[in-house]
Amino acid sequence: MALGYPERNIKLLTGQRATGTSLASYIEDWLPRMAKPDSTVFFYFSGHGAPSEAGQAYIVPWDGNPNFLEKSAYPLKKLYAQLGSLKAKQVIVALDSCFSGTGGRSILAEGTRPLVNQVDTSVGSGGKITLFAAASPKEVTATLKEQGHGIFTYYFLKGLGGEAKGKDGSITAQGLYQYLKPKVQDAASRQNRDQTPVLEGAAESEITRFK
């Protein structure tokens, strides 16, 4: 089990299994069948993001093509809408991607220019989604090669592993973010870049609790 989730409820798509068809199938078909009113859904994506010329953000699956985003990638707004419509009481989204189109884990269609001030990645307020994003829309995400993870993922996992727990043993979204933010900023600055994680949505929600 991980974070209290039984292994039978965990779907891991990596490499050639992380196709656009598989991603859409699990988001739009499997999750709605599985999520119950008392469920907590955790969605994690680590990989390329891409901005369209219209300023829409997409997560790019293994077989995605930045030249044909609408046909081969998954719109971030659609992801939020699908997850937000689930019967679950809580949805936690963690995105280790960037959408600036200026490098890192962000890609662009050939011949287009970055739209760093126009890409909308926000989840909005008032819903059940708690969003952790690796960086602001105009920033580039960085990697800790010696750890085999992006900076965001490395400290996100360490925080969830117990380093972000409060005195009562709980890890809240806000507590995790307060742990995560300075560590990511410091690690990125050592690589001569800026990276500030983003927290949106239900920041007061409890993610897990250590007994």
Wavefront OBJ file of the C-alpha trace (Angstrom):
o trace
v 0.000 0.000 0.000
v 1.097 3.603 -0.661
v -0.489 6.508 1.243
v -3.166 4.076 2.290
v -4.128 3.127 -1.287
v -4.474 -0.645 -1.884
v -2.292 -1.814 -4.766
v -5.354 -3.017 -6.662
v -6.522 0.604 -6.840
v -3.245 1.935 -8.232
v -2.740 2.218 -11.992
v 0.808 2.963 -13.142
v 1.415 3.954 -16.765
v 5.051 4.337 -17.771
v 6.984 4.299 -21.023
v 5.101 2.781 -23.924
v 2.121 2.018 -21.680
v 1.567 5.743 -21.110
v -0.200 6.350 -24.416
v -2.864 8.940 -25.007
v -5.495 6.228 -25.365
v -4.535 4.603 -22.065
v -4.423 7.931 -20.265
v -7.866 8.948 -21.516
v -9.345 5.508 -20.806
v -8.280 5.469 -17.174
v -9.267 9.106 -16.575
v -12.619 9.003 -18.354
v -13.768 5.389 -17.930
v -11.926 3.553 -15.132
v -11.818 6.324 -12.521
v -15.540 7.229 -12.737
v -16.399 3.562 -12.143
v -13.995 3.187 -9.234
v -14.412 6.470 -7.338
v -16.943 6.416 -4.509
v -18.395 9.326 -2.501
v -15.901 8.690 0.330
v -12.882 8.151 -1.983
v -9.694 10.156 -2.219
v -8.253 10.155 -5.740
v -4.553 10.865 -6.291
v -3.410 11.732 -9.839
v 0.321 12.137 -10.506
v 1.892 12.999 -13.847
v 5.600 13.390 -14.557
v 6.537 14.196 -18.117
v 6.277 16.747 -20.872
v 3.778 19.565 -20.956
v 3.091 21.753 -23.968
v 1.300 25.033 -24.707
v -0.905 25.513 -27.737
v -0.843 28.674 -29.822
v -4.145 29.595 -28.169
v -2.502 29.462 -24.735
v -4.018 26.163 -23.613
v -1.871 23.744 -21.613
v -1.602 20.037 -22.486
v 0.037 17.061 -20.847
v 1.829 15.034 -23.494
v 1.643 11.216 -23.342
v 4.291 8.827 -24.637
v 2.864 8.908 -28.185
v 1.942 12.612 -28.136
v 3.011 14.940 -30.931
v 3.518 18.667 -30.181
v 2.579 19.452 -33.771
v -0.874 17.897 -33.234
v -1.699 18.641 -29.613
v -5.481 18.607 -29.995
v -5.370 15.081 -31.442
v -2.520 13.501 -29.496
v -2.231 15.234 -26.100
v -4.580 15.711 -23.138
v -5.834 19.220 -22.293
v -5.133 20.286 -18.728
v -8.555 21.923 -18.447
v -10.215 18.677 -19.539
v -8.183 16.779 -16.944
v -9.372 19.122 -14.194
v -12.972 18.879 -15.401
v -12.905 15.079 -15.512
v -11.297 14.714 -12.092
v -13.492 17.405 -10.585
v -16.641 15.598 -11.752
v -15.778 12.358 -9.944
v -17.953 11.241 -7.031
v -14.859 11.289 -4.800
v -14.771 13.555 -1.760
v -11.209 14.683 -2.519
v -8.918 14.778 -5.556
v -5.187 15.482 -5.261
v -3.302 16.324 -8.448
v 0.505 16.544 -8.658
v 2.087 17.655 -11.942
v 5.853 17.460 -12.412
v 5.722 19.196 -15.791
v 6.099 22.666 -17.189
v 4.099 24.416 -19.885
v 6.205 27.433 -20.823
v 7.583 25.919 -24.011
v 11.044 27.176 -23.099
v 12.751 23.884 -22.272
v 12.960 21.399 -19.436
v 9.818 19.265 -19.396
v 7.996 21.530 -21.817
v 7.949 21.095 -25.589
v 6.704 23.143 -28.527
v 5.589 22.455 -32.045
v 8.422 23.115 -34.481
v 8.587 26.735 -35.606
v 6.423 28.188 -32.825
v 7.472 30.570 -30.077
v 6.998 30.218 -26.312
v 3.830 31.758 -24.861
v 5.096 32.067 -21.311
v 2.737 34.850 -20.288
v -0.394 33.406 -21.881
v -0.617 29.754 -20.819
v -3.399 29.034 -18.334
v -2.675 26.137 -15.969
v -4.874 27.154 -13.029
v -7.396 24.770 -11.522
v -9.720 27.470 -10.222
v -11.320 27.660 -6.793
v -14.339 26.210 -5.068
v -13.915 22.610 -6.264
v -12.661 19.401 -4.695
v -9.264 19.411 -6.435
v -6.030 20.185 -4.602
v -3.339 20.960 -7.171
v 0.420 20.774 -6.692
v 2.323 21.981 -9.759
v 6.095 21.810 -10.117
v 6.485 25.401 -11.301
v 4.620 28.501 -12.385
v 3.493 28.619 -16.043
v 6.474 30.767 -17.080
v 9.169 28.669 -15.386
v 11.189 25.633 -16.450
v 11.352 22.584 -14.191
v 14.687 21.106 -13.153
v 15.957 17.607 -12.371
v 18.142 16.123 -9.644
v 20.086 13.661 -11.765
v 21.766 12.003 -8.804
v 18.349 11.265 -7.292
v 16.681 10.159 -10.525
v 13.758 12.553 -10.054
v 12.660 16.041 -10.876
v 13.350 18.456 -8.014
v 9.623 18.770 -7.369
v 8.981 15.016 -7.271
v 11.982 14.335 -5.030
v 10.880 16.732 -2.303
v 7.196 15.973 -2.815
v 7.889 12.316 -2.021
v 10.127 13.157 0.929
v 7.417 15.384 2.342
v 4.760 12.696 1.925
v 7.171 10.201 3.471
v 6.927 12.031 6.772
v 9.148 15.101 6.605
v 6.133 17.392 6.163
v 3.978 15.920 8.927
v 2.618 18.137 11.666
v 2.777 17.559 15.411
v -0.443 15.561 15.261
v 0.997 13.242 12.596
v -1.074 14.656 9.754
v 0.192 15.959 6.431
v -2.017 18.694 5.034
v -1.743 20.207 1.585
v -0.628 23.516 3.066
v 1.906 21.818 5.344
v 3.344 19.832 2.447
v 3.584 22.978 0.346
v 5.346 24.916 3.095
v 7.899 22.104 3.311
v 8.213 21.698 -0.454
v 8.446 25.270 -1.698
v 11.725 26.452 -0.087
v 13.509 23.178 -0.798
v 12.575 23.248 -4.494
v 13.511 26.922 -4.773
v 16.883 26.304 -3.127
v 17.707 23.252 -5.246
v 16.732 25.103 -8.442
v 18.787 28.157 -7.506
v 21.842 25.920 -7.202
v 21.296 25.167 -10.902
v 21.040 28.900 -11.636
v 17.321 28.871 -12.357
v 14.036 29.834 -10.731
v 11.425 27.232 -9.886
v 8.549 27.873 -7.513
v 5.965 25.146 -6.916
v 2.297 26.107 -7.016
v -0.510 25.089 -4.670
v -4.117 25.730 -5.666
v -7.536 24.569 -4.606
v -8.391 22.963 -1.278
v -5.156 23.840 0.525
v -6.582 23.015 3.960
v -7.270 19.371 3.080
v -5.514 16.515 4.859
v -3.563 14.236 2.512
v -2.466 11.506 4.908
v -1.855 10.852 8.575
v 0.870 8.957 10.414
v -0.254 6.994 13.462
l 1 2 3 4 5 6 7 8 9 10 11 12 13 14 15 16 17 18 19 20 21 22 23 24 25 26 27 28 29 30 31 32 33 34 35 36 37 38 39 40 41 42 43 44 45 46 47 48 49 50 51 52 53 54 55 56 57 58 59 60 61 62 63 64 65 66 67 68 69 70 71 72 73 74 75 76 77 78 79 80 81 82 83 84 85 86 87 88 89 90 91 92 93 94 95 96 97 98 99 100 101 102 103 104 105 106 107 108 109 110 111 112 113 114 115 116 117 118 119 120 121 122 123 124 125 126 127 128 129 130 131 132 133 134 135 136 137 138 139 140 141 142 143 144 145 146 147 148 149 150 151 152 153 154 155 156 157 158 159 160 161 162 163 164 165 166 167 168 169 170 171 172 173 174 175 176 177 178 179 180 181 182 183 184 185 186 187 188 189 190 191 192 193 194 195 196 197 198 199 200 201 202 203 204 205 206 207 208 209 210 211
